[in-house]
Amino acid sequence: MVKGMASSRILRIVNHCLPNVPASQHGLENQQCSGDEVRTHFGINQKLCGKPEVLAKGYAKVRMLASEAMQADEQGLTHGGFYFGMADYAAMLAVNDPHVVLGSASAKFLKPVKTGDDLTAEARVLEIKGKKHLVEVKVARGKEDVFEGTFTCFVLEKHVLDK
C-alpha cells in the first residue's frame, strides 16, 4: 500500500512539474520543480485542494471547482472539509517552504458551497515570529466570501516525518 501511495505521489509531482510531457517520456522520480516557484506540497491532489494561480512572497491564490466527488448529499452540498483543505493548501503556498506544517486553524464557514461552484482562495501571511507564520485565508465564490480562517503555520528545520 505504501509503495502504491509513493508511486501515486511521484506521478502527481511529475505532473505538477511537467504537465505537458507524456508520462512515458519524463522518467523522473522524487524531483522537485521550481519553474512555477512552488516549493511545498508537490504531491497535493489539485482536483481536491485546488490549483495555484498566483504565487508571490507571502501571498498565494488557489482556484478550485467544487466537484461531484466533494458532494455531501443529493442536493449537491459540498462538504466543508474540501474548501478547508483548499484554504490550508493556499496557506501552505503563501508560506512556501518545503517544511511548512499546519499547527492550528480558526475557521468560519460563512455560506454553503454546492457542486459546480468555482472557488478562489487567497492567503496572506500577516505575521512571522521565528518559525511561526500567521496566515489569513479567504475563500470566495465570485465576490461572495464563503469561508475565512486564520492558519498558524510552522516552518520546521526538516520534514515533519524525518527522525
Buried (B, 14 or more C-beta within 10 A) or exposed (E): EEEEEEEEBBBBBBBBBBEEEEEEEBEBEEEEBEEEEBBBBBEBEBEBBBBBEEBEEBBBBBBBEBBEEBBBEEEBBBBBEBBBBBBBBBBBBBBBBEBBBBEEBEBEBBEBBBBEBEBBBBBBBEEBEEBEBBBBBBBBBEEEEBBBBBBBBBBEEEEEEEE
